Amino acid sequence: MMKQVLRAFLCIIALFPLLPANGTCARAGGAPPAASSRQEPADPSLTADVAAVLHRPTEISLSDLTPATRTIRVLVHYGRTEFFVANGRPFGVEYEAFSEYEKYLNRNRPRHSQKISVVFIPVRFEELLPLLRQGKGDIAAGLLTVTDERKKEAAFTTPYVTEVEEVLVAYKGARQPAGLEELSGKSVHVLRGSSFTDHLLALNHRLRKAGRPPVNMVEMPVSANADDILEMVNAGIFEYTVTDDFTAELWARVLPDIRIVEGVTLHPGGTIAWAVRPGNPALLASLNGFVDYIHQHLKSKAHAVWNEYFRDTTLIRNPLDLESSARFRELSPHFKEAGGRNKLDWLLMMAQGYQESQLDQRKRSPRGAIGIMQLLPGTARDIGYRNITNTRNNIAAGVAYLDFLRRQYFDDPAIPPDARVDFALAAYNAGPGRIQALRKEAEQRGLDPNLWFRNVERVALDRIGEETVRYVSNINKYYIAYRMSHHLDEDKSKPPAAPTDFLPPLKARETP
């Protein structure tokens, strides 16, 4: 019963900020509605408050929670299940849990006394425990599975979700294995640094002992998270992934083309908990008290509304379907030519073309943008291309314009080469002046103005909504899909090799 209660609590707390006063569900979801280029934040005061919460400096502090504690810093995995920000307000399971924790901490404090506040520091999944150990946060929260290895690094609370199974999730068109052994030789994509990688490595050890090929375990690059992987399986880009059963069950309500494979459990009986440093016993005791409080006082909040939370999730499409694959082969020479001329990775440029038009030269936008790269004729003329109704010219002009944005606005030695491309992509969508303004605001908030992912993109979510963030994110997902497909095609002419445990390192998206 405890398992069902806590899981239901996780579902309902994620919905609280989305329920309007009339009791009906507002439009909401892991991917909120995209904003137009003219949209302003709905509530500037809320946006400013969220900025203060999200971007508090991550100074080093190793102190334990005491009655005098004023601020508790939560390192949280940034993803659409755990924690994300859209149009100026935070959402997600861990955000809502720790909002309740803040109320719990202050429930008996005198009315006019200083309150304890909880602030959030979004990080990559694999950074949760290292940054906790370094003292850059007080609690690590990211739906962390408790493992023997992790217990050597941190002290875990009483589990707030128990009896967790790590299950296989497959694309609907993929073969459904009858058992773990049938994953031998197949590719399974998982979150880097997750417990799934440890358990897949253990499975590979057993398979090798039995004389069978191991699973090709692919750990996704740091720009991806678990939600991205499930979306890519749903789109048919990947065939298999592994995730916690309750996460799979929740997302299966949203993503119509994923299937939880019955009877294929990688690891049973797991538990999920929050982590603190071993030297913080008072904080650990406080969190354990909160877990007990959840069980005692928040049962009534559990009801089946999670599907409303995710109802309007924007799904990515599959750039490797049969029709798109034919276009890929047809258009590759043009993208290679344009990419080489402008020293940009041609596969990334093709991913941008897919995002813009699904590689369809016939496409026209209401604003007059033309073709595969959805470029305005006036913009094309400004960079020397007069006829972009021709496929080759359209691609050449689009790639040249991206290179112009990169060189004109982001040619700064302080910006890493890949980030220059990220910023150029964002500027292609939202305009270079707006992106430069977002970089300045990111610096004011204590973020790195020279990195897009998890830095300037957070400000973009606050100020202009999801459209540009989703644009850059989708292009990177499509790039991964194209790159992996191209890598496999290149390897067909070579002798078969044993499956590797890791995705080959991503090449720089700028080329020498």
MOGISUL-V8131 format. One record per helix or strand of 3 or more residues. SS is the DSSP state (helix for helix, strand for strand). FROM is the first residue (numbers start at 1). TO is the last residue. Records with the same first field share a line. If there is no record, write none. Layout:
BEGIN
SS->FROM-TO, FROM-TO
END
This chain:
BEGIN
helix->2-13, 16-18, 44-54, 93-106, 125-133, 148-151, 180-183, 195-209, 226-234, 245-252, 281-297, 299-301, 306-309, 322-342, 346-357, 377-382, 391-409, 417-430, 432-444, 452-464, 467-491
strand->71-77, 83-86, 89-91, 117-123, 139-145, 161-171, 187-190, 216-219, 240-244, 258-276
END
